[in-house]
Every structure is written in structure tokens, then in C-alpha cells.
Amino acid sequence: MPQEPTRSIALVIALTYLVAAVLFIVGLKLLSSPRTARRGNAIGALGMLLAIAATLLDQQIIGFRWILLGFAIGTAAGAWLALAVKMTAMPQMVALLNGFGGAASAIVAIAEYHLLLLDPAQRATDVVVSIMATTLIGALTFTGSMVAFAKLQELMPGKAITFPLQKALNFALLAAAVGVSAWLVVDFDMPTVFTALIVISLVVGVLLVIPIGGADMPVVISLLNSYSGMAGAAAGFVLHNNVLIISGALVGASGIILTQIMCRAMNRSLTNVLFGAFGATTTAAAGDGADRPGRTVRPEDAAVMLGYARSVVFVPGYGLAVAQAQHSVKELATLLEKRGVDVKYAIHPVAGRMPGHMNVLLAEADVPYDKLYEMDDINREFDRTDVALVIGANDVTNPAARTDPTSPLYGMPILDVDHAKSVIVIKRSMNPGFAGIENELYYNEKTAMLFGDAKKMLVAVAGEISKA
């Protein structure tokens, strides 16, 4: 039988948990700035290491064989993923991690439920309620995250998937999950009903995410991150583990705050994102641009426009990530700065496929943090900008968000690149972006289209500038 920890070990565990919690809070604070994010990540990881070490001191652990095996497998898998996953696949990776976090919490709750079936004396009401909450939130987080992963990985359509009475069915199933949870709190000894709760929760996770279109994926990822934190906090109550409660609450709260920030950046409510089915229909593509004389330029033409400009603003988007062109854009910026050109980067909060996607890519290329400007700051600069170079950013530069009340994007704050004196857009084709909406910017008389792979085009433009 496992033994309770001695008083001295219990004190060490409690103090270590306290230090770990403080490190979590400090690390989270440092993550709020690109300058300190790397240090914050390291501090948070140190806090988690201390929390794990303290937990392993608990003498209620029967044996370490399976724990050490899991530790080895997890470490190997994590190291491999960190080295193998490309930056373009980072949003999918985040979705997977959210799902794994929810699944882990749900598995803990399921295990505790079956333990309490055998030991009715331990069925405190708070623990039973926590088990039900953890199961529900953890299960729907898992399947919802897997759907988000599949959409981002293009294993299923990225657009919103809808069907008649979908919202009514979603609400009914969610209400059923809550009702079954309450029923199990009152009458615990019903494993069949508990299995039904698991199944309903898994289905709810799928149905909540499939009607969300590709343009809303950054919001969905941050929301699912919050769900995984809430599931972890609830699991902490199940296990009476204070550091799990604190860390889960931090993740849950920060995820909700980030979700609200992303919604404000799109000028939409969270309910509209979750139930609006944005992107369910797509606008017809306009062709590949090859038959549009006068609207296309060659790399040497773009080099002249950029090389003789006084100010240039780079506007990165998902096309930059797909082409892995972050280093190429940094090299082009360096060349322009040597010629005396003032270079800035415009970062839209929802550019890419996850919160902060563009910041992460540009940081990887060692772009100085003071060159990155948020939307509200850079929009004041476009009127004085000679050339805005848009690299794959589609929906976040579409003037229809300001001018067309019939557009699904209408009201969404965008980067005002059309206010620049000239605009160059690097894009593979005239096809609409992930939201499925054609960009009016591409038909602006000030816009020149440079068709091709972003990395190849940037390298070609840089080569032409080097020759001058």
C-alpha cells in the first residue's frame, strides 16, 4: 500500500509547488513581450520541472517504472517534434498540444471515477463535481483540437462546415452533457451513464469546431488552449494538487484573455466566431493573374521600386510561413537599410494561423523587435510609406473590410496598406486566401502583383538590388 508522505517531505513538496507557481507567473509575464519571451519560456519550463520533481517525491507513488518509461517516451517525442516540425506547421503543433492536454486531464478524471467506484468513502462532493467537469472539458478539448489540427493540416476542408439545425443540436448536446454530469453527481454509481458523458463530450468537441472557418483559426486555437487549462485546473481539484490548479488556472485565464484580444482585432464577438460559420461559402477565384497585363511586375521591377524608396513596410502573412521566407525577407530588409531605406514590419494580430505566428517567424530570422509594429501603430505610417510589400497576407489587408458592408470581413480592423503610395503583393496566384474571400487590394491601381513563391521572389529581388 502507498504511504502518506512524512511531514518534512510534505513541507518540501508544498514549498517547491509555491516556487513553481511563482515561476509560472513570472514566465507568463515575460511571455507578453517579444524581447523577454525566450527567457519567460525557460523560466516557465523550470517551474514545470520543479513541479514534476516535487510530485515524484510523493510517497503515495507505488513505483517509478511506468513513470520513468513515460518520461523517456515523452522526452524523446518532444525532442523529435521540436527538431522536426517546421515553422509552417507550428499552428498544427499547438492544436495537437492543446488536444493532448485535454486528453490527459480527461484520462485522469476517468481513472479517478473508476477508483471511487471501488471506494465510496472517498466520494467528496467537490471531487465528484471536479471529475465531471474535467471529463467534459477535457474530452471536448481533445476532439475539438483534433478537428482544428485536421483543418490546419488540410486533412479536412478548412472552410466552415454547416448543416441544418446545427446550432440547435450543439446546444442540445452541450445541455445534455451538463445534465448528465449533474445526474452523476447525485447518483455516482452509473458507469454506463459516465461512458455516455464521455461520448457526448467527444461529439460536442467535434461539432463546436467544424462550423468555424479558416480565418478564425487563431481565435479557435487560443480558445482551445484556454479549455485545456481549465481542464487541467479541474484535474488539480480531483488530485488535490495545488500547483496543477494554479498552472491550469493561469493557462485558462490567459487563453480567454488572448481570445478576447483576437476577437477585438477582428471586431467580432466570441459568439459570432463560434456560431457565425464565417467562411462557409467562398468567393470564386479570379484566375492566376497571368492574363492581367499592366498589373504584374518582374523581380527587377520590384527591385527598382524598393531600392529607390525612402520608406518600406513589409506586411508578412501565411504565404511567408509556407515559403519559409522569413530569412529571405530579413536579408532583403538588410540590403534596403544599407541603401538608407527606412524599413518596418506591420504585424496584424490574426495574421497567420495562430496568435503571434508572424512574431515567431520573424524572431527566428533575428528581425529586431523594435522593427515590429502592431496594427494600431503602423496604420498611422502607411500614408507616409513609399512602398508596402505584402507577402501572402490576404484577409488582413483587404480594403473590403472598410468599404463593403456586404463583405463577411466588413468591420474587421485591417492593415491600411492601400494608403501607401505604392503596393507590391507577392502571391502565388489570384486565388482567395484561407477565408475564401477575394482581396480588393489586388485590383487597386497602386498595386503591382509579383506572382511566384515568396522565398524565390524575395531572393530574386534581393539579387537585383545587390547588382545596383
Beta strands, then each sheet from edge to edge (+ up, - down):
strand 1: 311-316
strand 2: 342-347
strand 3: 372-374
strand 4: 387-391
strand 5: 422-427
strand 6: 447-451
sheet 1: 3+ 2+ 1+ 4+ 5+ 6+
end
